[in-house]
Amino acid sequence: MRTIVVGTRQSALAMTQTLQVIEHLKEISRRDGIECEFTVRKILTKGDQILDVTLSKVGGKGLFVKEIEQALLDGEIDMAVHSMKDMPAELPEGLVIGAVPKREDPRDCLISREGYTKLEELPQGAKVGTSSLRRASQLKHQRPDLQIESIRGNIDTRIRKLEEEGFDAILLAAAGLHRMGWKDRITAYLPADVCIPAVGQGALGIECRGADSFMLELLGKYTDNETKLCVTAERSYLRTLQGGCQVPIGAYARLEPAGEGDNTAPLLTLTGIVGSAVSGELLRETVTGSEPERIGDKLAQSMIALGADRMLAEVAAQP
Ligand SMILES: NCc1[nH]cc(CCC(=O)O)c1CC(=O)O
């Protein structure tokens, strides 16, 4: 009997995701006669300790995963459940994403105090809370009049701040609210082609050691191939652009339903944005193809040709 130690952040969302994943893995192991049990170990990450500072100012992506990856490398834990969008484009040597489960809703959504059901309904100059440069730059593009202000904290904290700090609305990822059972708080969904989600948004990545064949076998059974293809394309785009969660980059891939016949390759459509919170510029491109790594890289190259490098450098240079 193998005891699998699962590392997790201690936020309500991280705990909920981790417990849901463990339930699914228990079902799979029972079904396939794999003998294992699970224990949970909470790990405090740097991102959890400095919730009051704008993330782009304290080092960006990786803040929520570094300590957890170290625990994996040290053998203190055997697997970790991450929100895919919090994962840096490159993993440390020795670690792999062992499972990519089926994606939740990838869209961003609005929680508005007055119950507005569309972005267009927000009053002129409304105060909207988001700490994401990606959301801010796309929102500004649609509604230059909105007053966008930073809001930090776990999703439970942000919902509380909506009331306490006089926001008209806040923007959050739908997936986190769905997983928490808070769907009824959502007043509007922003279509994924209007506000391009973060790379990997709505998906989970389950990380383990590349040499742990027991974990690889179990986790392999939990992967959803469509999600994996889409997320691979999005992350390939991120890797080439060298961007983290805290720069205004977004990408969303969809898989077209398979055509007739046996040998039809999957057709992926990948749309990406690079925004500038400084100038309000917004680049947007779409590519299609069947090889996820290739189309991600191709999209990034065409963004760079359009000036993405300069725009991302501008953001990095902000005081
Ligand atoms: N950056 C924080 C974060 N990381 C993952 C989610 C939840 C949604 C998901 O799994 O993509 C959130 C909260 C949010 O952006 O609203």
The ligand as an ORCA input file, in Angstrom:
! r2SCAN-3c Opt
* xyz 0 1
  N      -4.224     34.057     -9.723
  C      -4.976     33.413     -8.684
  C      -5.804     32.287     -9.178
  N      -5.252     31.151     -9.627
  C      -6.244     30.287    -10.014
  C      -7.457     30.902     -9.776
  C      -8.765     30.245     -9.999
  C      -9.168     29.931    -11.383
  C      -8.365     28.962    -12.198
  O      -8.186     27.787    -11.827
  O      -7.937     29.370    -13.272
  C      -7.203     32.177     -9.235
  C      -8.172     33.188     -8.802
  C      -8.662     34.118     -9.896
  O      -7.896     34.481    -10.799
  O      -9.831     34.514     -9.856
*
